[in-house]
Amino acid sequence: MKPATAAKKLGVYLPATPASFQEGVISRAELNELQANPPEWLSELRRTGPHPRPVVAAKLGVSIAGLARGGVTEPLTTEQIEALKQERPEWLEKERATQVEVRKEGARVKQLQKEKQERAAGRD
């Protein structure tokens, strides 16, 4: 697979990986080995960053779109993420609240679909 795909699956920011990783092709076996026994560079990237947007969004409890609305367009380190959590800017609080509502609505819709399927199964 391409290095970008492997980096995404590993949850790391591709430009921060070693050149040998960026320039090569990664087999499924190599990816599995990296996941099972991460080398020091991978462990360090996961621990300190910089982190890609999906990881930053997850650590902050917001969506990727919420990051963009908050003006966060670049990868952040763990230290920067922790600083944002401590500062609790208004945009972050708003986006976290939005994310909670989105999850509630998703759960409500899922429950409605389940009930609808159960009613349909009861008619058969």
C-alpha positions as a Markdown table, in Angstrom:
| # | Residue | x | y | z |
|---|---|---|---|---|
| 1 | Met | 0.0 | 0.0 | 0.0 |
| 2 | Lys | 1.0 | 3.6 | -0.4 |
| 3 | Pro | 2.8 | 5.3 | 2.6 |
| 4 | Ala | -0.2 | 7.7 | 2.9 |
| 5 | Thr | -2.6 | 4.9 | 3.4 |
| 6 | Ala | -0.3 | 3.1 | 5.9 |
| 7 | Ala | 0.2 | 6.4 | 7.8 |
| 8 | Lys | -3.6 | 6.9 | 8.0 |
| 9 | Lys | -4.1 | 3.3 | 9.2 |
| 10 | Leu | -1.4 | 3.8 | 11.9 |
| 11 | Gly | -2.9 | 7.2 | 12.9 |
| 12 | Val | 0.2 | 9.2 | 12.2 |
| 13 | Tyr | 1.1 | 12.3 | 10.2 |
| 14 | Leu | 2.9 | 11.2 | 7.1 |
| 15 | Pro | 5.4 | 14.1 | 6.8 |
| 16 | Ala | 6.6 | 13.4 | 10.3 |
| 17 | Thr | 7.5 | 9.8 | 9.5 |
| 18 | Pro | 11.0 | 8.7 | 8.5 |
| 19 | Ala | 12.0 | 9.1 | 4.9 |
| 20 | Ser | 12.3 | 5.3 | 4.5 |
| 21 | Phe | 8.6 | 5.0 | 5.4 |
| 22 | Gln | 7.5 | 7.8 | 3.1 |
| 23 | Glu | 9.4 | 6.6 | 0.1 |
| 24 | Gly | 8.6 | 2.9 | 0.3 |
| 25 | Val | 5.6 | 0.6 | -0.3 |
| 26 | Ile | 4.2 | -1.0 | 2.8 |
| 27 | Ser | 2.9 | -4.5 | 2.6 |
| 28 | Arg | 0.0 | -5.7 | 4.7 |
| 29 | Ala | 2.5 | -7.9 | 6.7 |
| 30 | Glu | 4.7 | -4.9 | 7.3 |
| 31 | Leu | 1.7 | -2.9 | 8.5 |
| 32 | Asn | 0.6 | -5.6 | 10.8 |
| 33 | Glu | 4.1 | -5.8 | 12.2 |
| 34 | Leu | 4.2 | -2.0 | 12.7 |
| 35 | Gln | 0.9 | -2.2 | 14.6 |
| 36 | Ala | 1.9 | -5.2 | 16.7 |
| 37 | Asn | 5.5 | -4.1 | 17.5 |
| 38 | Pro | 5.8 | -0.4 | 16.8 |
| 39 | Pro | 9.4 | 0.9 | 16.4 |
| 40 | Glu | 10.5 | 3.8 | 18.5 |
| 41 | Trp | 9.8 | 6.4 | 15.9 |
| 42 | Leu | 6.2 | 5.2 | 15.6 |
| 43 | Ser | 5.7 | 5.1 | 19.4 |
| 44 | Glu | 7.2 | 8.6 | 19.7 |
| 45 | Leu | 4.9 | 10.0 | 17.0 |
| 46 | Arg | 1.8 | 8.5 | 18.6 |
| 47 | Arg | 2.9 | 9.8 | 22.0 |
| 48 | Thr | 3.9 | 13.4 | 21.1 |
| 49 | Gly | 2.8 | 14.1 | 17.5 |
| 50 | Pro | 2.4 | 16.0 | 15.4 |
| 51 | His | -0.9 | 14.3 | 14.9 |
| 52 | Pro | -3.1 | 14.3 | 11.8 |
| 53 | Arg | -6.5 | 16.0 | 11.9 |
| 54 | Pro | -8.6 | 12.9 | 12.7 |
| 55 | Val | -6.5 | 12.2 | 15.7 |
| 56 | Val | -6.5 | 15.8 | 16.8 |
| 57 | Ala | -10.3 | 15.9 | 16.5 |
| 58 | Ala | -10.7 | 12.7 | 18.5 |
| 59 | Lys | -8.4 | 13.9 | 21.2 |
| 60 | Leu | -10.4 | 17.2 | 21.5 |
| 61 | Gly | -13.8 | 15.5 | 21.2 |
| 62 | Val | -14.9 | 17.4 | 18.1 |
| 63 | Ser | -15.4 | 16.7 | 14.4 |
| 64 | Ile | -12.8 | 17.4 | 11.7 |
| 65 | Ala | -15.1 | 20.1 | 10.4 |
| 66 | Gly | -15.3 | 21.5 | 13.9 |
| 67 | Leu | -11.5 | 21.8 | 13.9 |
| 68 | Ala | -11.7 | 23.8 | 10.7 |
| 69 | Arg | -14.4 | 26.1 | 12.0 |
| 70 | Gly | -12.2 | 26.7 | 15.0 |
| 71 | Gly | -9.3 | 27.7 | 12.8 |
| 72 | Val | -7.2 | 24.5 | 13.4 |
| 73 | Thr | -5.9 | 23.5 | 10.0 |
| 74 | Glu | -2.4 | 22.3 | 10.8 |
| 75 | Pro | -1.4 | 19.1 | 12.6 |
| 76 | Leu | -0.9 | 19.6 | 16.4 |
| 77 | Thr | 1.4 | 18.0 | 18.9 |
| 78 | Thr | 0.2 | 16.4 | 22.0 |
| 79 | Glu | 1.4 | 19.4 | 24.0 |
| 80 | Gln | -0.6 | 21.8 | 21.8 |
| 81 | Ile | -3.7 | 19.7 | 22.2 |
| 82 | Glu | -3.3 | 19.6 | 25.9 |
| 83 | Ala | -2.8 | 23.4 | 25.9 |
| 84 | Leu | -6.1 | 23.8 | 24.0 |
| 85 | Lys | -7.9 | 21.6 | 26.5 |
| 86 | Gln | -6.6 | 23.7 | 29.3 |
| 87 | Glu | -7.4 | 27.0 | 27.6 |
| 88 | Arg | -10.9 | 25.8 | 26.7 |
| 89 | Pro | -11.5 | 28.4 | 23.9 |
| 90 | Glu | -15.1 | 29.3 | 23.1 |
| 91 | Trp | -15.0 | 27.5 | 19.8 |
| 92 | Leu | -13.9 | 24.3 | 21.4 |
| 93 | Glu | -16.6 | 24.3 | 23.9 |
| 94 | Lys | -19.2 | 25.0 | 21.2 |
| 95 | Glu | -17.9 | 22.3 | 19.0 |
| 96 | Arg | -17.8 | 19.7 | 21.8 |
| 97 | Ala | -21.5 | 20.6 | 22.6 |
| 98 | Thr | -22.3 | 20.2 | 18.9 |
| 99 | Gln | -20.6 | 16.8 | 18.8 |
| 100 | Val | -22.6 | 15.6 | 21.8 |
| 101 | Glu | -25.8 | 16.6 | 20.1 |
| 102 | Val | -24.8 | 14.9 | 16.9 |
| 103 | Arg | -24.1 | 11.7 | 18.8 |
| 104 | Lys | -27.4 | 11.9 | 20.6 |
| 105 | Glu | -29.2 | 12.4 | 17.3 |
| 106 | Gly | -27.3 | 9.4 | 15.8 |
| 107 | Ala | -28.3 | 7.2 | 18.7 |
| 108 | Arg | -32.0 | 8.4 | 18.4 |
| 109 | Val | -32.1 | 7.6 | 14.7 |
| 110 | Lys | -30.4 | 4.2 | 15.2 |
| 111 | Gln | -33.0 | 3.4 | 17.8 |
| 112 | Leu | -35.9 | 4.4 | 15.5 |
| 113 | Gln | -34.5 | 2.2 | 12.7 |
| 114 | Lys | -34.2 | -0.7 | 15.1 |
| 115 | Glu | -37.8 | -0.3 | 16.2 |
| 116 | Lys | -39.0 | 0.0 | 12.6 |
| 117 | Gln | -37.1 | -3.3 | 11.7 |
| 118 | Glu | -38.6 | -5.0 | 14.7 |
| 119 | Arg | -42.2 | -3.9 | 13.7 |
| 120 | Ala | -41.5 | -5.1 | 10.1 |
| 121 | Ala | -40.2 | -8.4 | 11.4 |
| 122 | Gly | -43.3 | -8.8 | 13.6 |
| 123 | Arg | -45.6 | -8.5 | 10.5 |
| 124 | Asp | -43.8 | -11.2 | 8.6 |
